[in-house]
Amino acid sequence: MDVFELSDDLWSGKHSTKEIHPLIPHNSITGIEDGLAFVSSFANVSCVDTEEGLVLIDTGSFLLAEQVHQTIRTWTGSRLSKAIYSHGHVDHVFGVPYFEAEAKEAGWEGPQVIAHEALAHRFDRYKLTRGYNEIINQRQFRAPGMVWPTNYRYPDIDYHDRYEFVVGDVSFEVNHAKGETDDHSWTWIPSHRTLCCGDLFIWASPNAGNPQKVQRYPAEWAVALREMATRNAEYLLSGHGVPIKGEARVKAALTHTAELLESIVDQTITILNSGARLDDAIHQVTYPSHLMELPYLQPVYDEPEFIVRNIWRLYGGWYDGNPANLKPAREVALADEIAALAGGAGVLATRAMELIELGDDQSLRLATHLVEFAALASNDPAIIDARRAIYAVRAETSTSTMAKGIFGWASTEFDNDNSQPADTNGHLH
Ligand SMILES: [Zn+2]
C-alpha cells in the first residue's frame, strides 16, 4: 500500500474514508525523505533518523507496538535517542520498552521520553478508571474481551508550553496544545518541513465530542491548527490516516478543520448564552456544508453533534436546562408510567418499529426513545427483539465509529440475558 497514492486518491475523491477508514492501519513503513519515514499503524509513528540516533514521534499502540518496532528496524538500525508522545492515548505510547530492551542488550544508552506535563496524570487516571476504560473501549471499537493496559512507560522529560531540542543536526520544536486531549503535543521539524500533529488531524471530523471520554477542547484545538498552518509545512504526518504532502494541501487540511471547530464552538456558545437548553443546541447548531463535504472532514469516527455536547459540558455544566432532568426519577419508574399510559410496553415497541420503518432521522431518534422505554418496562422477548432490531438499524445507518459502537453494542447487549442485571421486577437495565 503506497500511503501517498492513497492520500492522493482520498483527496481527489477516488476513494473515500467511508470505504477506507482513517483508523485502518496499513502496517507499512514509507521513506519520505532522507532520514524521515512514516509507519502506518494504529496509531501511526513518525521516524527521524539522525547521526546521533533515532527520534520517534509516537511509538505504537499497546496491541501493535512490537510490530511497529520490527517495522522500524527494516528501515534503520539506529539507537533510539528520544521519543515524543503526541498524547497519552493508549494507541500511541507503548513502543518504548521494545527499544529499551534492545538498548540494554546492545549496551546502548537508553532513550528519553518527552511529553507534556499533563500526560503522566492521564496514565494515573487510566489506572484509577481501568474498569470503565476497558468497557468503553470494548464498546467503542466493538472489541469484546479487549483488555485495558496497566503498565505505562512514563515520560522522562515533561514540559509546559514548548520544548525545543536538537539530535544530530535535526531540530525539533514540540508545542503543547489542548485539543483532543489536555496533554497534546504537536512537533515541527523545520529541516524536513514536517508537522507531526498527533490526533489534532485524523482525516475525519475531529474527535472532539467522543461520548464516552473525558473533556475535549475544541476552541483551543482550532487555535493550535491555525498556529500549525503558519509553519508552511510540506508534510503533515498525523496520528491516524495517511500522510498529506504539499504545502497547499496541508494548509487546507489544518485550516478547514479549524473552521469547522470554530463554527460549532461559536454557535453552541451563542445558544448557551441565550439561556436555551442543551436540546436547543443539539438540534439548532448546523454544520457548514462546504466543510462537511470535504474528504477529510467526514464524520466517520466522531460526529459534530457530539462536539456540541462537549462544548456545553466545558462552558456550562452537566445540567441540560430541563428541570425534570435535575433530579430525575429512576428510568425504570418513568418507563413503567409511560408504558401504563400508552396501554402497555408492547404499544411503545410497536410504534417504535413503525417509526424505524419510516427511516428519516427524527423517526429513528424517536423510535430509540420508545423502544428503550418499552424494554425498561418489560422483558417480553418480542420487545427485546424490537430493541435489538432498532439498535441494529441505528448502528447500520450511523456514519461514525462512536455511534456504530454504542448502538451496535446496545443491539446485542441483552442477547445472553442471564448475564444481565435485572431488578426485582425482572426488568432489564
Ligand atoms: Zn490516536
Residues whose N, C-alpha, C, O or C-beta is under 5 A from the ligand:
A	BS01	ZN	A43 H89 D91 D199 G239
